[in-house]
Amino acid sequence: MSNGTRRPFGEGPLAQVVSLIYTLLVLEALLVLTVLPGLLPLILLDRDASNIPLFVACVLPLGPAVSAAVFAWHRFRADLTDLTPARAFWRGYRMNFWGVLRIWVPLLLWLVVIMLNLANFDAAGVPGWWAGLLVAIGAAATLWGINALVISSLFVFRVRDIARLAAYFLLRTPSVTVGNALLLLAAAAVTALSSEAVLALLGSMMSLALLLVSRPMINKIREEFTA
């Protein structure tokens, strides 16, 4: 092979695979580290309706952690000579921490209300269709929250603009909405069949999948809402 067709060091197929695996492992370690304060008590809590507020409180660190992972994956380049996933993760974590919490906390509080209503549905004495409506509202709110988390991770908008864009793109990019719904179902299945700990160990791959699924929304926001 002549020098004119030889790829630069660090950009060949093997180097790209190594870069991907290295980034997966580093981001996974950082994700587990940042969600650990909530993950440990979550694993120990009894699966009882009375613990729903505690369950949701344990999920609080997940928002900024996933946001940082999405930020890092967005800046990933499969080049062994320029591979700094830890630096990208911590940069995203610092930059987006408070902005993500302004979306994440209200979403979790809203989901607590819905789950408590469903847990005490029989005692409420309301029609059966109300449960279906609550589930639909909860699902829509969660999908909206995922959109908002991705947007706040990669763009600098006011909170109300993030909220509007997240709602707008639920219908504007149906492939993103369906893809995120499938990711949620996969996460729920992993948790139900194993535990939250196993799901946490898949966090890096799930955050990469979230970024890939959200690409159509990200591209449209860049084209239509940024200078």
HELIX and SHEET records of a PDB file:
HELIX    1   1 PRO A   13  LEU A   44  1                                  32    
HELIX    2   2 ALA A   49  ASN A   51  5                                   3    
HELIX    3   3 ILE A   52  CYS A   58  1                                   7    
HELIX    4   4 LEU A   62  HIS A   74  1                                  13    
HELIX    5   5 LEU A   80  ASP A   82  5                                   3    
HELIX    6   6 PRO A   85  ALA A  119  1                                  35    
HELIX    7   7 PHE A  121  ALA A  124  1                                   4    
HELIX    8   8 TRP A  129  LEU A  154  1                                  26    
HELIX    9   9 VAL A  159  ARG A  172  1                                  14    
HELIX   10  10 PRO A  174  LEU A  193  1                                  20    
HELIX   11  11 GLU A  196  LEU A  201  1                                   6    
HELIX   12  12 GLY A  203  VAL A  213  1                                  11    
HELIX   13  13 ARG A  215  PHE A  225  1                                  11    
END                                                                             
